[in-house]
Amino acid sequence: EVQLQESGPGLVKPSQSLSLTCSVTGYSITSNYWGWIRKFPGNKMEWMGYISYSGSTSYNPSLKSRISITRDTSKNQFFLQLNSVTTEDTATYYCARYYGSFDYWGQGVMVTVSS
Amino acid sequence: DIQMTQSPASLSASLGETVTIECLASEDIYSNLAWYQQKPGKSPQLLIYDASSLQDGVPSRFSGSESGTQYSLEINSLQSEDAATYFCQQHHDYPFTFGSGTKLEIK
């Protein structure tokens, strides 16, 4: 069974970088696409980007140059880095497999941006 | 960006009833739409993909349909476990975008 699990700090200071890890079991990240989605307080959902089976990436233009998604195939993990965070980046962050739609999700990690 | 206008924002229905949730796309998305269910404290679960295909393991009381740029999720014979927030999401064009969500309460 495909399982995803996010990990990372729950509190980040403004202007710093947010770094999260998604550990995948039951399926190789060298197949399909692997994405990050966040849900803001108040329910709005935002697709942030994904990394493909080949390592290519696609990002939401709203995040401009702040976002980077990378991977470590030896550990079957992929990563999110979001730079220069503000309080507007406070959200629950999910990793998910994209296979035409997002069919497997992690449990989510709540990240608060606050000094 | 493609805008997904979802309605209603909330609704309340009784056990056994049928409800419909809608998403209107700002342009043609060619059936590239998914529906998700999210319960409090849980991650979203895929219900419907490609507008009308039922994800494995999802009860058949859930169904999806489309008419032009209007997409609908119908839930028949409401059960107590259907209380959740439902989202639509288009994957026709980047950036992928979501509807604003519909909170379903079971009376």
Interface residues (C-beta under 8 A of the other chain):
Chain A: N43 K44 M45 E46 W47 S58 N60 P61 S62 Y94 Y98 G100 S101 F102 D103 W105 G106 Q107 G108
Chain B: A34 Y36 K42 S43 P44 Q45 L46 Y49 D50 Q55 T85 F87 Q89 H91 Y94 P95 F96 T97 F98 S100 G101
